[in-house]
Amino acid sequence: MLLTEDINRIIEMAWEDRTPVEAIEVQFGLSEKEVIELMRKNMTASSFRMWRRRMQGRTTKHKALRTDAVNRFKSSRQRAIASNKISKR
């Protein structure tokens, strides 16, 4: 049984463009089918439909479909974090 914090984190990871479903499987032990069911149960119908439309065909959601240029989860545009403070621009 998953804790509320775990469910919230899975939903957050599922919405993220750069987080593959394999990362969710490694961290939480849920297959893609189980993630879809979790999303269906824990979101409103319209939000679930919007998420499904957004994720369909998104190559970054599956490691096997990614290009070799995408080899990490962190965006190249993400700023470095130092001493728990986001670096100023």
Long-range contacts (C-beta under 8 A, 24 or more apart in sequence): 2-28, 2-38, 7-38, 7-42, 10-35, 10-38, 11-38, 11-39, 11-42, 11-43, 14-39, 14-51, 14-55, 15-51, 17-58, 17-60, 17-61, 18-60, 18-70, 18-73, 18-74, 18-75, 19-61, 19-73, 20-60, 20-61, 20-62, 20-63, 20-66, 21-61, 21-62, 22-62, 22-63, 23-73
